[in-house]
Amino acid sequence: MTLRWLSSEGGHSTTRLVCIELAIIALLAATMLAMGRSLFCRCDVVALWSGDIMSNQNSQQFADPYSFTHITHGVLLFWLVRALWRTGPFDARLIAVTIIEATWEAIENTDAVINRYRETTVSLGYYGDSVLNSVNDVMFCILGVLIASRISGRVSVLGIVAMEAILLIWIRDSLLLNIIMLFVPIAAIRRWQLGG
């Protein structure tokens, strides 16, 4: 199925794309508010950056170290959707990635997943993302898509490996470790992440 209404014919493609992307993000924000998530950090501080992953501001502010993993989400999802939908126009593939990422953000903020993070990962005091943080996680994912669309697969792989290595050294966590610890927790990794 081709989404002709997203094609560049008529010169309104960019406006349509931006409106659709904003609608997806607005739907995510509304969903999270309906789930009882806070708009901003419960700590009554709104900041552009929170660098301490053990603080009560982690996953609450505009950006934090985990924002870089959402860039990686965008790169990986770009290549996955491209592999599965080779003939799809870029705009439609970007929308697909944004829907996937927004859906993940909503699922990640359910009580079941929040409790799983607390039990198995380094995120002991995690109580869910603020709406601000989740919306910006989706924006970082979109940035990852835009980056991946302009670089080769080989450069994408090197970038992901570099990003994972930097995060491992910096915060003792990464996208890969986060996935492992969420689904198959390893006590030794958790001890290392906590500084043991």
N, C-alpha and C positions, 0 to 999 in steps of 0.2 A: 504494500500500500504506500503510495507516495503522498506526501503532504504538500500538494501544490500551493496551498495558501501560504506556505512558508518560503516559497521560492523568491528569488530576488526580483522577479518581474514586478514592475509597478513601483519599485523603489521604496516600498513600505516594509520590507522584510525586517530591517533592524528595529523599527518601532514595534512591530508585532512581536518579535522575539523578546524584546525588553519587557513588554507588557505581560507576556506569558510567563517569563521568568519571575517577574515581580508577583504575579498572581500565585505561582507555586510557593514562593517564599512567604507571602501573606497567609496562605492556607496553612503552612507549617506553623507560623506564629500563632494563628487562631487556634489550631489544634493543640499546641503546647499550653496556651493559656487555659483552654478548656480542660486540659489534663491537670491543671493546678500548678503549672510551672510559673516561677516568678519572671516578670518582665526583665528585671535587672537583678544584680547581686543582692541577696538578702542582707548583706553586710552594710548596706546603705552607701556603698562607694561605687561609682561608675568610672571606669578607667579604660584607656585604649589597650593596656597591656597588663598581664599578671604573669610574672615569670616563675613564681614558686608553685610547683605542682602539688605541694603538700598544704597549701593555704586554703582558707575558706573562699578565696576568690578564684581558684582554679575552675575552669569551665563556666565562669560567671561573667567575665569581662569580654570586651570586644575581641581580644585575641590572647592566646597563651601558647606555650610550647606545642600543645596538641593541634593547634591551627595548622602547623606544618604537615601533620598527618592527613589533614583534609585536602591539602594540595596534592598529596600522593593519591588520595581517593580519586581526585579528579583525573589525574594522569592515568591511573589504572582503569577507571571506568571508561575514559575516552577510548583507550585501546580495546577494551572488551566490547563496548557497543559498536565500535568501528569494525571489529572482527565479525560480530554477529549480524550487523546490518550494513554491509559494504556499500549498498546503493543508496542508503539514506542520506538526505542532505545534512550538512553540518548543523544547521539550526535545529532540525528535528532530533539529531543525536544529542545535542547539548540539552535540549528539553528532557530527553530520556534520562540522561545522567543526572540532571537536577531533580527529577522526580525520584530517582533511586536514592540519591543522597538525602533529600528531604524526608523520604520514607524511613530511611535509617535513623535520622535524627529523632523522629517521632518514636520509633521503636526503642532506641537507646534511652529515651527518657521515660519509659514505662517503669513502674515500680519493680517489676520482675527483673529487668535488666539492670536497673540501678542497684538492687540488692545483690545481683550476681557480681557486678563490679566491686562492690564493697567486700564480698566474701573472698574473691579469688585474685583480685589485682592489687596494685599498689595504691589504688584509690580508696583508702580506708574510710575517709570522711566524705566521700562523694554522695551528694544528694540530688544529682541531676543538673543539667545545664540550665542556665537562664535562657530566656527566649532570645535575648541579645546575642549570647554566645552561639546558640544553635543557628540562628539566621546567618551569622558571620561565618560559621563553619561551612554552610552551604555556599557562601560567597567565595571562600577559600577553595572549595571544590571546583567551582566555576573557573577560578583563576587557574587551577591545575589543568582543566580542559583546554583553556586558551593557550597555556604554555605547551601542552602536549600536541596541540594541533599545528604548532609551528616548529616542532623539533622532530628529529627522527626517533624511531623506536629504540635504537641503540643509545642515543643521548638520554632518552627517557629512563631507560634501565639504569644507566650510570647515575643519573640524578636521584632516582629512588634509593639506590644503594648508598649514595653519599648522604642523603637526608636521614636514612635509617641509622647510619653510623654516627652522624652528628648527634642525633637524639639519644642514642644509646650512651654516648659519652657525657652529654649534657644533663639529661634527666633520668638516665637509666631506664628508659622506656622507648618504645617506637611503635609503629603501626603493627609490625609483625609480632612483637612481644605482646602487645595489647590483645591481638587476636588469639594468640596461643593461651594467654592467661585467662581470657574470657571463656574459651571452650575446653581447654585441656590444661588446667592449672598445674604448674610445677613448683613445688615448695622451694627448691634451691633458687629458682629465678626470683621468686617473691622475696626471699631473704636477701639476695643480692640487691634487688631494687630498693629495699628498705635500708640498705647500707650495711648489711651483715656480711 
